[in-house]
Amino acid sequence: MAIPSPFSRTSSRTATTVLAPISSIVTTKGEAPGYFSQAIVPADSSISSLEEFAGKHDVSVQKVGEGKECEVGFAEDSEVAKSDKVKVVAETMVPGAPDRADDSRDGSPGRRAGSVDAVGVPMTRFDVVVVGSGIVGLGHALAAVDRGLSVVVVDRAGAIGGASVRNFGHLCFTPQSGLAREFALRSRPLWLRLAADAGVWLRESGTVVVARADDELAVLSELAAQRGTESLFGSGQPDVVVLSAAEVNARLPLAPDTARGGAMLAWDLQVNPRQAAAGLAAYLASRGVEFRYRTAVTAVRPGRVTTTRGSIDAGTVIVAVNHDIDQLYPEIAERDGIVRCGLDMLRVDAGLRAPLPAPVLTGWSLLRYGAFSGLPAAAVLGERLRREYPALGELDLNQMYTQLPDGSLIVGDTHYRGASVSPFQNEHAFEQLLHLTGELFGVTRPHVLERWQGVYASGRADFLIDQPELGVYLVAATTGIGMTTGLGLAEHVIATVCDSPISLTLKGTP
């Protein structure tokens, strides 16, 4: 327990110590906690303003009153009231410092002690309110708590179950371009840190890309030449290493004569999407971030978020609700062309003769990620694939795979867009995905363990970064790369808001 001064409170927050305000002292019931710091001079002094204080500052009412050692000073109003030898020329309100508590037992930052005031009422004031508990929202909570700020995360759902769970767990850093690559560069070390600090399952696997035709290999070779032998992600490995057919076959349990060649993207990572976001949330809770689930936000205004469980006052509000941005800011969703993108995905037991050492991309994947799709060779590839496989082109296919720790494969995925997406999934899409999987790995029809529909925000730009009102920020990854870029995106936004006077003018990339 502690009763710190306002300055001590600020210092503790800067040092990332997480302490919960539980009460504050007042002298009269109902008044605001705090006192006035009054600028004082001798009663007969000619000084009448703070501008005349330069070089004459002290804090003793007695000495100022006597006029012996101090000509001017500052003192608490209650002390000034006791003397008739000084007069007040200015005053500033100093907010009362709350009593605070730390429930950690080892001296490490503890979680907020119940997040209630002295009479058991939930706290209603936080430095940062994050609306949405997906990976982008959690990233903002992480960046904020790292800066010693008090944070509450509000979500209408009962648990994390959106796009941050319904994905491959593939942290596909290398194939990003433009702003997405910048955020990928920031995200990678944060994910590695979470593996160490938060127990998030992660493997530094890289990505293997299978090229089954010369035009697919041409795209990989073109990006390898463009990126060169040095990587922005670190030293020791280039971004793209082109592989021969034999080298691909040595890495992956493919059907005979499937690979014409391929590439290794050494800097990519893999997490378990069913554990990663939940692990991050648990870590944040251990550091004092409060989570209010089953709590819908009904309105956002500067300094205040109104919810179905009462209002919360905030210094900064981060709205990170993915495709549901149109529920709170429909005009912005319409302006930026943000709709919903539905996905068909599977988890299967494929009976592979050997495990996958890394996520696997194919030629269809080369049409989806900016670093590949922007190359001249990708245009040639896209024309050929859509001409030869029109049914797959209509599915807007990304044929790719990741293997979970239990050995099952995540298989996907297709894409379809609209202001809303039908919950009824066509079996044709699943049949195509199963057929392609059997063909690629040379196995009989995989045994389906689960099917699901993913939904994420899709827009004209890679990201939504907007400030519709003072202190309110709307943030989303709008191309399905939230797991890959979300932590870096959040670090960028919180750093811009908290660490520098630079205004948020970044609107994403076309």
C-alpha positions, -999 to +999 in steps of 0.1 A: +000+000+000+012+035-007+001+071-007+024+087-033+026+123-044+013+131-079+049+133-091+057+099-076+027+084-093+039+098-126+074+084-120+060+050-111+040+048-143+070+058-164+089+030-148+060+006-158+051-002-122+014-011-123-005+000-092-042+003-088-058+035-075-082+025-047-090+059-030-079+095-025-080+118+005-103+148+007-110+172+035-147+178+026-171+152+014-179+155-023-150+178-032-124+169-058-092+155-043-062+178-045-050+212-034-040+245-049-004+253-052-003+291-046+023+315-057+030+338-027+049+370-020+052+392+011+020+410+018+036+444+010+055+432-021+051+450-054+053+416-073+020+409-088+025+381-113+044+348-120+065+366-147+083+385-119+093+353-101+123+345-123+152+334-101+134+339-068+116+305-062+113+289-028+086+269-009+085+283+027+055+304+038+074+315+069+105+327+051+085+345+024+064+361+051+095+373+070+111+385+038+146+374+051+157+346+027+129+343+002+112+370-018+087+347-035+076+311-032+050+284-037+030+266-010-001+245-005-032+266+000-038+252+035-005+264+047-009+298+031-042+303+049-024+301+082-003+332+076-013+369+072+022+379+062+019+367+025-004+373-003-014+350-033-007+362-068-015+330-087-025+294-080-026+260-098-047+230-089-027+199-081-049+168-084-050+145-054-028+115-055-047+082-052-038+056-026-025+026-047-020-011-042+003-037-058-007-073-054+025-088-068+045-109-043+079-108-059+083-070-065+074-074-102+046-052-116+013-066-103-020-067-118-046-041-109-060-050-075-096-057-085-097-024-105-123-010-080-124+020-058-126+020-020-163+011-020-160-017-046-171+004-076-153-006-109-127+020-120-140+044-146-108+062-155-079+048-175-051+064-195-060+042-225-093+025-234-089-002-261-122-012-278-116-047-293-095-076-280-082-089-313-045-089-320-045-053-331-063-042-299-040-063-277-010-048-295-021-013-285-026-025-249+009-039-249+024-008-263+005+014-238+013-007-207+050-008-218+049+030-214+035+027-178-001+037-188-032+023-172-052+003-198-086-013-200-097-035-230-134-037-237-150-063-259-186-073-265-177-109-269-172-133-240-137-144-252-113-138-281-128-156-311-126-135-342-100-131-370-071-134-345-081-170-338-095-180-372-062-178-392-031-198-401-009-185-373+016-176-401+036-145-394+044-138-430+069-109-427+090-114-458+063-110-485+051-076-472+058-044-490+054-007-483+038+002-450+030-034-443+067-042-444+075-014-420+050-028-395+062-063-401+097-052-392+084-038-359+062-069-352+088-096-355+109-087-323+077-082-304+065-117-312+099-131-302+097-112-269+062-126-263+075-161-268+100-155-241+079-134-217+044-145-222+049-182-231+033-178-265+041-209-286+063-198-315+088-214-339+114-196-360+105-218-389+107-195-419+084-202-448+088-227-477+073-216-510+067-244-535+070-235-572+053-260-595+059-241-627+086-219-643+065-187-640+061-193-602+099-198-599+104-166-619+084-146-593+106-160-565+138-153-584+127-118-591+120-110-555+153-127-544+172-104-568+153-073-557+160-080-520+196-090-524+218-107-499+211-084-468+179-084-448+164-056-428+151-083-403+187-092-392+220-106-403+231-140-416+203-148-440+188-129-470+151-124-472+146-149-500+168-180-509+158-197-541+157-235-538+161-262-564+135-290-568+157-313-548+161-289-520+123-283-518+117-321-518+142-325-490+122-301-468+086-310-476+068-344-480+054-335-514+040-358-541+067-370-566+076-345-594+055-318-579+081-291-573+100-273-600+118-254-574+109-230-546+122-206-520+130-203-483+118-172-465+140-175-434+127-146-413+090-157-411+076-171-379+047-193-369+024-192-339-006-213-328-036-190-336-056-208-309-032-199-282-013-168-293-039-141-287-052-157-255-016-160-243-010-123-250-042-113-232-032-134-201+003-117-201-013-083-203-036-091-174-006-102-153+008-067-160-023-049-148-043-045-180-080-049-172-103-068-195-141-062-196-157-088-218-194-091-226-194-053-226-206-036-257-195-001-266-224+021-276-207+054-282-172+069-283-164+105-276-132+124-268-123+113-233-152+090-228-164+055-239-200+046-232-207+009-227-235-013-216-219-015-182-214+022-177-191+049-190-153+049-189-132+080-189-100+079-209-071+100-220-068+081-253-093+058-270-082+031-295-110+016-315-097-017-330-128-037-339-118-050-373-147-053-397-171-040-371-158-005-377-190+002-396-210-003-363-194+027-347-181+048-376-202+038-406-193+069-426-156+061-423-161+025-433-180+037-464-154+064-472-125+038-471-145+010-488-142-013-458-163-044-460-162-079-447-141-107-463-152-142-456-129-172-457-134-210-460-108-229-439-103-264-426-083-284-400-074-318-413-055-350-405-036-353-438-016-384-430+017-368-442+047-391-443+067-364-425+058-332-406+059-298-421+090-279-408+074-245-418+043-229-432+039-237-470+029-213-497+021-221-533+019-202-566-016-189-557+000-173-526+023-153-549-007-134-562-018-122-527+012-107-509+024-072-519+061-080-524+052-108-548+021-094-565+037-061-574+064-078-595+061-080-633+065-117-632+034-120-610+012-105-636+022-132-661+017-159-634-018-145-625-029-145-661-019-181-665-034-195-633-068-178-639-069-190-675-060-226-666-079-229-634-110-205-637-129-223-609-101-217-584-097-182-596-134-175-588-127-188-553-100-162-550-078-189-537-047-188-515-035-224-513-013-226-482-007-248-451+005-246-415+009-275-391-003-271-355+017-286-326-008-316-325+002-325-361-030-314-377-029-291-408-047-258-413-058-257-449-071-228-468-083-205-480-110-188-502-122-152-502-155-135-508-165-099-498-195-078-489-210-055-464-221-087-448-211-123-456-234-152-458-229-177-430-237-206-454-205-220-468-205-238-501-192-273-499-176-268-534-149-247-518-140-273-492-140-300-519-115-280-539-093-274-509-092-311-500-085-321-536-056-297-539-041-309-505-042-345-516-026-336-550+002-315-535+012-340-508+004-372-526-021-385-500-056-398-501-085-375-491-075-359-458-097-365-428-116-333-419-114-324-382-130-290-383-144-264-408-149-228-401-155-194-416-130-166-410-141-130-414-118-099-415-119-063-426-111-057-463-105-022-477-089-003-505-058+003-483-037-021-463-046-003-430-071+020-415-054+046-393-076+076-386-084+101-359-120+112-362-120+131-330-094+145-305-079+116-286-099+089-305-080+066-330-095+041-354-070+013-363-073-019-383-054-041-407-077-042-437-060-069-459-060-100-437-025-095-423-033-085-388-013-113-371+017-104-392+016-067-388-008-059-359+018-056-332+040-033-352+010-012-363+000-008-327+035+002-316+035+028-344+002+043-333+009+044-295+044+058-302+030+085-324+003+094-298+024+092-267+061+097-276+061+125-301+041+156-312+038+142-347+001+141-359-014+109-373-015+115-410-006+080-421-037+065-439-023+032-452-012+021-486-032+015-518 
